[in-house]
Amino acid sequence: MRGTMLWFNVDKGYGYIQTEQDERLYVAGSGFLPDHQPEPRCKGRAVTFEREIGDGDVRAVNVSFVTEQDPRRARLRHSRGGRSM
């Protein structure tokens, strides 16, 4: 699934994600993938994650930050494909 980080408190080790379906999910610091640990200023960043149901609550696990390609670079790369110059 995809969503957006609403906020994350690094000192307390938890935060919330807003899903594309407008659901608010709890995420613990241990729910992030090793190479995608949260930073103090991760509010508004796009994330991918899986939902996990446990003890009557739903939370996000296997969370990773989405790295967006520079739109200009993608457009230039696409425009070169198959054309002779």
N, C-alpha and C positions, 0 to 999 in steps of 0.2 A: 504494500500500500504506500501511498504518498501523502505527505502532509507538510505542515509548517511548524517550526518551533515557536511556541507562544512565549516561553521563557524557561530558563534553567538556572538554578542557584548552585554554583559550583561548590560553595562552602557546605551547603546542606545535602548536596548530592541528589537532587531530584528537580523535576520540572514537568511541563505539559506540552503536548503536541496537539495541534488542531488538524484533524483529518480532512480530506477532500469532501467527506460526507458530513462535515460540520460536527463531528464528534470530538470531544476533548478527552485525550488519553494521558494518564500518568506515565512518566518514564523515570526510572532510577538511573543513576550513573552507571550501574553494572549492566544496564540494558543496551548500551552502545557497543558497537563492534570495536575491537582493539585499535584500529587505525583511525577511528572517528570519534574520539573522546570529545565531550562538550567543552566549550570555551565560555568565558564570562560574557562575551558579546555574540551569542548565537541566535538571538531573537530574530525571527523573520526568515531564517534560513530554511530552505527546502530539505526535507528528509524522506528517506524510505524506511520502512519498518514492517514488522509483523505484529499481529495482535496476539496476546496471550491471556487466557482466562484462568484465574487462579484465586481461590479463597473468596469467590463471589464478586471479584472486581476484574476489570479489563485493563490491561496495561500494554505499552509498546515495548517490544524487545527487538534485538538485532537491528538497532537504529543506526543508520549511516547518513551522513550529509551528502546531498546531491551536488556534484560539481558541474556547473553549467559551462558549456563551451562558449567562448566569445562568439556572439551571433555573426559578427563581421567575418571572422575566420571561417566559420562553417559555410557562410554564403560564398566566400572566395573559393574554398575548396570544392564546393558543389559546382560552381560555374565552370571550373576547369575540366571536369570529368567528361572525357570522350570528345572534346573539341580540339580541332587543330588550330594552332595559332601561328 
